[in-house]
Amino acid sequence: MKNGAGSFTAERIEELRKSVDLSDIPEIADFSEGHLRNWKPAKKAVSFRIDLDNLEWLQSAGIKGYQKKMNAVIRWAKQHGCPLAAL
């Protein structure tokens, strides 16, 4: 006798799907923070100049990973409505 999802028939799967209530689960519309396991946003290599004091601040907890921190700062500013026109 098989155990697990591999032993379900198409009819049984359809029956189970109809009986599941998803009304209390919010739909994920914004995947920018990587809500899905093993999902990573698309990235592109760019080159730009950064003031040394800002670079030192990003590297203050260790030189490795400062680019991820910079990306997190930009994402935070975008999500909190930082007005680019005012800069």
N, C-alpha and C positions, 0 to 999 in steps of 0.2 A: 504494500500500500504506500502510495506517495504522500508526502506531507509538504505543505508549502504552496506558494502561489502558482507554481508550475503545473499543479494538478487541477486547477480550475478550468472549467469549460467556458466558452465565450458567453453562453447563456447565464452561467453563475456570476461571471464578472459583471455583466450588464445588470443583473438583479441586485448585486451589491452596490453598484454605482447609484442606482435609483434610490436605495435606502439610506444613503449618506446625506446628512444635513450639513451643508457648508455655509449656511446663512450667518453664522457667528464668526466666520473667518474672513478678515479683510482681504480684498484682492490686492496683490502686489502690482502696482502700476509703474513704480520707479525702481529700476534695477541698478541705479548708479552706485549704490553702496555695496553691491555684491551680496544680496540677500540669499542667493542660492548657493548651496554647498559646492565648492570647487569652481564656481563661476567667477571669472575675472573680467573686468571691463577692458575694452580694446585700448591699447596704448600706442603712442607714436613717439619716436625719439625726436627731440628738438634740442636746439642749442640756443642759449641766451646768456646775457650778462646779468649778474646779480651783485648787489652791493656786498662788500666783505662782512659788514656787521650782520646783515641778514643771513648770510651763509654760515657765519660762526654761530648764530642763534639756532639755526636748523641742525647744525652738527654738534650742539652742546651736549647731547646725550650720547654721543658717539658718531664718528664720521660715517659709519655704515648705516644706510637707511634714511639719509637726509632727503633723498628724492621722494620717498614715500611720504615723509612728513610734509614736504612742500606741496605735494599733490593733495594731502588731507587739508592743508590750510586753504588752498584754492577751492576745494570742494565745499568746505565750511562757509567761505565767503559767498560762494554761488548760492548755496542753500539758504543763507540768511539775508539775501537781498542786497549784497554789497553793490552800491551803485558805481559801475565802471565809468560812467560819464563824469562823475565828480572827481575822479582821480587825475 
